[in-house]
Amino acid sequence: MNRRLAALTIATVAMLGLTACSGSPTTSESSSPEAGNSAPAEETTSEQSLTEACAEAGAQVQEATKTLSELDVTAATADPQGTIAQYTEAAEAIGAAAESVSNPEVKAAVSAFHEDFATMNDLLSRMLIDQDASAVAEIGAVATEIQESAAAIGTLCAA
């Protein structure tokens, strides 16, 4: 039963990840020049526009989560190491996407998405590899966090 739940969870999380950045950001008709300037950028000297950062990060996250859509959830129980390796690769690519942008709003949103994916990766590893049934109880909350961080990216980039 836990293995079936893990497979279902992997499929669900993969779909959540894909919906987060599957749409390309819309070109905003006119965005306020002060909209993203509520907090000063500390590390960057040339900040990307919201549209540029969303396009860059969105393409990278979409590519990273594409591999998750190709996961064979029925094979997750037969090859848990391979499944976790593929999920880890996607999570690391999402982290790289966050690091690649200089717009602080997009960087924060994609970083939150990455942290949620990394947390799910740990839970799936505990479930599939360590056979830790207690991880099952945490899956729903983390899946909700992934959905919320995906929605935050969607809202930010649709602006």
C-alpha positions in Angstrom: 0.0 0.0 0.0 2.8 2.4 0.9 4.4 1.8 -2.5 1.2 2.6 -4.3 0.9 5.8 -2.3 4.4 6.7 -3.1 3.8 6.1 -6.8 0.7 8.2 -6.7 2.5 10.9 -4.8 5.3 11.1 -7.4 2.8 11.4 -10.2 0.9 14.1 -8.4 4.0 16.1 -7.5 5.2 15.9 -11.1 2.0 17.3 -12.4 2.0 20.1 -9.8 5.5 21.0 -10.9 4.6 21.0 -14.5 1.6 23.3 -14.0 3.7 25.8 -12.0 5.7 26.9 -15.0 4.1 25.3 -18.0 2.7 28.5 -19.3 5.1 31.1 -20.5 4.8 34.5 -18.8 2.6 37.0 -20.4 4.1 40.1 -21.7 2.8 42.8 -19.4 1.1 45.7 -21.1 2.8 48.1 -18.7 4.2 47.3 -15.4 4.9 50.0 -12.8 8.6 50.7 -12.6 8.3 50.7 -8.8 6.4 47.5 -8.6 9.4 45.3 -7.9 11.4 47.9 -5.9 9.9 47.4 -2.5 13.1 45.8 -1.3 16.6 46.7 -2.4 18.6 44.2 -4.3 21.7 43.3 -2.3 23.8 41.2 -4.6 22.9 42.2 -8.1 24.0 45.2 -10.0 21.9 44.6 -13.1 18.5 43.4 -12.2 16.4 41.5 -14.6 12.9 42.7 -15.3 10.1 40.5 -14.0 9.3 39.4 -17.5 12.9 38.4 -18.3 13.3 36.6 -15.0 10.0 34.7 -15.4 10.9 33.7 -18.9 14.4 32.5 -17.9 13.4 30.6 -14.8 10.2 29.3 -16.3 12.0 27.7 -19.2 14.5 26.1 -16.8 11.9 24.8 -14.3 9.7 23.5 -17.2 12.7 21.6 -18.5 13.6 20.3 -15.0 10.0 19.1 -14.3 9.7 17.6 -17.8 11.7 14.6 -16.6 9.2 14.1 -13.8 6.4 13.7 -16.3 8.4 10.9 -17.9 8.7 9.0 -14.6 7.1 5.6 -14.8 5.3 5.5 -11.5 4.8 1.8 -11.7 8.6 1.4 -11.9 9.0 3.6 -8.8 8.6 0.7 -6.5 10.8 -1.6 -8.7 13.6 1.0 -8.9 13.3 3.3 -6.0 17.0 4.5 -6.3 16.4 5.4 -10.0 13.2 7.2 -9.2 14.8 9.2 -6.4 17.9 10.0 -8.6 15.6 11.4 -11.3 13.6 13.4 -8.8 16.8 14.7 -7.2 18.1 15.8 -10.6 14.9 17.7 -11.2 15.0 19.4 -7.7 18.6 20.4 -8.3 17.8 21.9 -11.7 15.0 23.9 -10.1 17.6 25.2 -7.6 19.9 26.1 -10.5 17.0 28.0 -12.1 16.5 30.0 -8.9 20.2 30.9 -8.8 20.3 31.9 -12.5 17.9 34.9 -12.1 18.7 38.2 -10.6 15.2 39.5 -10.1 14.7 39.2 -6.3 11.0 38.5 -6.5 11.4 35.7 -9.0 14.5 34.4 -7.3 12.5 34.1 -4.0 9.5 32.5 -5.6 11.5 29.9 -7.5 13.7 29.3 -4.4 10.6 28.5 -2.3 9.5 26.1 -5.1 12.9 24.5 -5.0 12.9 24.1 -1.2 9.4 22.4 -1.4 10.7 20.0 -4.1 13.8 19.2 -2.0 11.6 18.5 1.0 9.4 16.2 -1.1 12.5 14.5 -2.4 13.6 13.7 1.2 10.1 12.4 2.0 10.0 10.2 -1.1 13.5 8.9 -0.3 12.4 8.0 3.2 9.3 6.2 1.8 10.8 4.4 -1.1 14.3 3.7 0.0 14.2 3.7 3.8 10.6 2.2 3.9 9.7 4.8 6.6 5.9 4.7 6.8 5.9 7.8 9.0 6.9 9.9 5.9 3.5 9.2 4.4 1.8 11.4 6.9 3.9 14.4 5.8 3.3 14.0 2.0 0.0 15.8 1.9 1.3 18.9 3.6 4.4 19.1 1.4 2.3 18.6 -1.7 0.2 21.5 -0.6 3.3 23.6 -0.1 4.5 22.7 -3.6 1.1 23.7 -5.0 1.1 27.0 -3.2 4.7 27.9 -4.2 3.8 26.9 -7.8 0.7 29.2 -7.6 2.9 32.0 -6.3 5.2 31.7 -9.3 2.2 31.7 -11.6 0.7 34.7 -10.0 3.9 36.6 -10.0 4.8 35.8 -13.6 1.3 36.5 -14.9 1.4 40.1 -13.5 
